[in-house]
Each structure stands twice: as C-alpha cells, then as structure tokens.
Amino acid sequence: MRNQQMRKTQLPFLALCAVLLGGPVASEVKIFGNAVALAKVPGIELSRKQQRHFNEFKAKKSYFGAFYAAPGTDYSFWTRNFHSLNSAKMGAKKGCELGAKVAKCSLVAVLFPKGMDPNGNGLAGLGQRAGKEFASTYVKKQKKGKFGAFAIDGASDHGFSYGWVSAAEANAAAIEFCNVGSAQALARLGIEGRKWARSNGLDKCRVIDTHSPD
C-alpha cells in the first residue's frame, strides 16, 4: 500500500514455480523472472503533471503495479510491488478516487512480469521486491536445525523469520514483521484509505512458506 499521490505514490518470464525450502511443508510461493513489462491503455489523455508522474512510474518499473489518473485534473496515483495485479489496480484506483475526490479514475497502465498476460485472471505471486528478498536474504538466513517463515500481506509488504526452535514461533515472528510493514504503509494513508484497505484485507498478513530443519 504505497501512497504516491501527485509525486511518488507509494504498487522474459522465467518461471511460475512452487518452491520447497527444506522440510515437508509445501510452499505457496510463486516466483517470476526479473523482467518487467508495461501495458498502456490507449486513448487516455494526461495533463502535464500526470504525464510527469507517469514517466516516474515507467522509470521505476516493478511488478505488480498500476497507474490511475483522474480525468480533468492533475491528480494521479500509482502502486508497485503488489503481490497481485488485481490488488495493485484496486489500490491505485481507490487512492486516485479518494485523493482527487472524483467518482471514477481511469486506468492508464499496469506493470507485470514480462511474458505474462495482463488481461488474464488471477495474475498473482510475490511482488518483485518480495520475490527478490525471498530468493536471496530469506533463503541465506535460514539456519540448520532451525525454523523460519515468510509472510506477505494483501498488498505489497512482507516479513520473514529465521533461527526459531519451532514452526509456530517462526510463523508468528514472520507475521509480526509483516504486520510492521503493513502498519507503516497504512499510516501513510488517510482515514478513508486505511478504512478501505482494512475492509478489503490488504493489511492481513499470512505465512506462505515455512522453512523446516534439514
């Protein structure tokens, strides 16, 4: 839930794969490649300020993301690093509508893993930032004979743990770390934005992988 109103809002395909980190617990992790594609909706006119914001959005490509603009205004809102294209679009649309105080904002463009179909249903997995941390720091931090876990929320935040003596402790710690990031993201939103995010479960963290001892 990165808020980027009017400035920075803070939202080839290698493989869509399941990852199993040592032990019997099946992972829910879906990892994509590093290449990012942008798909733009044709025929959308942007003001100068909106175009400048859109240029920032394009320059900082990171999936999943979406850019919405309020017609007839200078207001725009974008998301990136979300864990699904649907939630990225939902967040950007609502942020635009709340900030511009208009009934409807227009979708301008989306960011997604290269090689995927942005028009397909259920395009989701780890956002690019979380995916990179999962594949590097999280894996490297795990200790032999100890438990760890990786958790994500319904938007763009995540948290992980390592070095715990039980799966329950590892899972609980990962959730708490994820909750910290989610709470910080919520704090950047207005009252209505926080209310909407909570009502749609974007702040809810869940464990998607538990690392068991070798």
C-alpha positions in Angstrom: 0.0 0.0 0.0 2.5 2.6 -1.1 1.0 6.0 -1.3 2.3 8.1 -4.2 -0.2 10.8 -4.7 0.9 13.6 -7.1 4.5 12.7 -6.6 5.8 9.3 -5.8 3.0 7.2 -4.9 3.7 4.7 -2.5 2.3 -0.9 -6.4 11.2 -12.6 -20.3 9.0 -14.6 -17.8 11.4 -17.1 -16.3 9.0 -19.4 -14.5 6.0 -19.6 -12.3 7.1 -22.1 -9.8 6.4 -23.6 -6.4 9.4 -23.5 -4.1 10.1 -26.0 -1.4 12.5 -25.0 1.3 13.9 -28.0 3.1 11.4 -30.0 5.1 7.9 -31.3 4.5 5.9 -28.0 4.4 4.7 -27.2 0.9 5.3 -23.6 -0.1 2.7 -21.2 -1.6 5.4 -19.1 -3.2 5.1 -18.1 -6.9 8.2 -16.5 -8.2 8.5 -14.7 -11.6 11.5 -13.5 -13.5 13.2 -10.1 -13.2 12.0 -8.6 -16.5 9.1 -6.2 -16.2 6.6 -5.3 -18.9 4.3 -2.3 -19.1 0.9 -2.3 -20.8 -0.8 1.1 -21.5 -4.4 1.7 -22.1 -4.8 3.5 -25.5 -6.6 6.9 -25.8 -6.1 8.2 -22.3 -5.1 11.8 -22.2 -2.9 13.1 -19.3 -2.2 16.6 -18.1 1.4 17.7 -17.9 1.7 16.9 -14.2 0.0 13.5 -14.7 2.4 12.8 -17.6 5.4 13.6 -15.4 4.1 11.3 -12.7 3.5 8.6 -15.3 7.1 9.0 -16.5 8.2 8.3 -12.9 6.0 5.3 -12.8 7.6 3.9 -16.1 11.1 4.7 -14.8 10.6 2.7 -11.6 9.2 -0.5 -13.1 8.4 -3.1 -10.5 5.5 -5.5 -10.7 2.7 -5.7 -9.9 1.8 -2.1 -10.3 -0.9 0.2 -11.7 -1.3 3.8 -12.6 -4.7 5.7 -12.5 -5.5 9.3 -13.3 -8.4 11.5 -12.6 -9.8 12.9 -15.8 -9.9 16.7 -16.0 -7.5 17.1 -13.1 -3.8 16.9 -12.4 -4.2 14.1 -9.9 -2.8 10.6 -10.3 -2.0 7.7 -8.1 0.2 4.6 -8.6 1.2 1.4 -6.9 4.0 -1.1 -7.4 5.5 -4.2 -5.8 2.0 -5.6 -5.0 1.5 -9.3 -4.8 -1.2 -9.4 -7.5 -2.3 -7.3 -10.4 -5.8 -7.1 -9.1 -4.8 -5.7 -5.8 -2.4 -3.3 -7.4 -5.2 -2.0 -9.6 -7.7 -1.8 -6.8 -5.3 0.1 -4.6 -4.3 2.6 -7.3 -7.9 3.2 -8.3 -9.1 3.8 -4.8 -6.2 6.0 -4.0 -6.9 8.1 -7.1 -10.6 8.4 -6.3 -10.0 9.4 -2.7 -7.3 11.9 -3.4 -9.0 13.5 -6.4 -12.4 13.3 -4.8 -14.0 12.1 -8.0 -16.4 9.3 -8.7 -14.2 7.4 -11.2 -10.5 7.4 -12.2 -9.2 5.9 -15.4 -6.7 3.1 -15.6 -3.7 4.3 -17.6 -1.2 1.4 -17.4 -0.1 -1.7 -15.5 3.2 -3.3 -14.6 3.5 -7.1 -14.7 6.1 -9.9 -15.2 7.3 -9.9 -18.8 5.8 -12.8 -20.8 2.5 -12.9 -18.8 -0.9 -11.8 -20.0 -2.1 -8.7 -18.1 -5.6 -9.4 -19.2 -5.6 -12.9 -17.6 -7.4 -13.7 -14.4 -5.6 -14.5 -11.1 -2.2 -13.0 -12.1 -0.5 -13.1 -8.7 2.6 -14.3 -6.9 5.2 -12.4 -5.0 5.7 -8.8 -5.9 9.1 -8.1 -7.4 10.6 -6.7 -4.2 9.4 -9.5 -2.0 10.4 -12.1 -4.6 13.9 -10.9 -4.6 14.2 -11.0 -0.9 12.6 -14.4 -0.7 15.1 -15.9 -3.1 18.2 -14.2 -1.6 18.1 -12.9 2.0 15.4 -15.2 3.4 17.0 -18.4 2.0 20.5 -17.4 3.0 19.5 -16.5 6.6 18.0 -19.9 7.4 19.9 -22.0 9.9 20.4 -25.7 10.0 18.2 -27.4 12.6 16.1 -24.2 13.0 12.7 -23.0 11.6 12.0 -19.9 9.6 9.0 -18.4 7.7 8.0 -15.9 5.1 4.7 -13.9 5.3 3.0 -11.4 3.0 0.0 -9.1 3.3 -2.7 -8.5 0.8 -0.9 -5.5 -0.8 2.9 -5.1 -1.1 4.5 -5.8 2.3 6.2 -8.9 3.7 8.2 -10.1 6.6 10.3 -13.2 7.4 12.0 -15.0 10.3 14.8 -17.5 10.9 16.5 -19.3 13.7 13.4 -20.4 15.7 13.0 -23.6 17.6 9.5 -24.4 16.3 7.4 -23.7 13.2 4.8 -22.0 15.3 7.4 -19.5 16.6 8.8 -18.9 13.2 5.4 -18.4 11.7 4.3 -16.0 14.4 7.5 -13.9 14.1 7.2 -13.6 10.3 3.6 -12.4 10.7 4.7 -9.8 13.2 7.5 -8.5 10.9 5.0 -8.4 8.1 2.5 -6.5 10.3 5.1 -3.8 11.0 5.5 -3.1 7.2 1.8 -3.2 6.7 1.1 -0.8 9.6 3.7 1.7 8.2 2.0 1.6 4.8 -1.4 2.2 6.4 0.0 5.1 8.4 0.7 6.9 5.1 -2.9 6.7 4.0 -5.8 8.9 5.2 -8.6 7.7 7.4 -10.7 6.7 4.5 -7.8 5.0 2.8 -7.0 3.0 5.9 -10.6 2.0 6.3 -10.9 0.8 2.8 -7.6 -1.1 2.9 -8.7 -2.9 6.1 -12.1 -3.7 4.7 -10.5 -5.4 1.7 -8.0 -7.3 3.8 -4.9 -5.6 2.3 -3.4 -5.3 5.8 -3.8 -9.0 6.7 -0.5 -11.0 6.8 -0.3 -14.7 6.2 2.5 -17.2 6.1 3.3 -18.5 2.6 6.4 -20.6 3.4 7.8 -22.3 6.4 11.4 -23.5 6.4 11.8 -26.7 8.4 15.1 -28.0 9.7 17.2 -30.2 7.4 
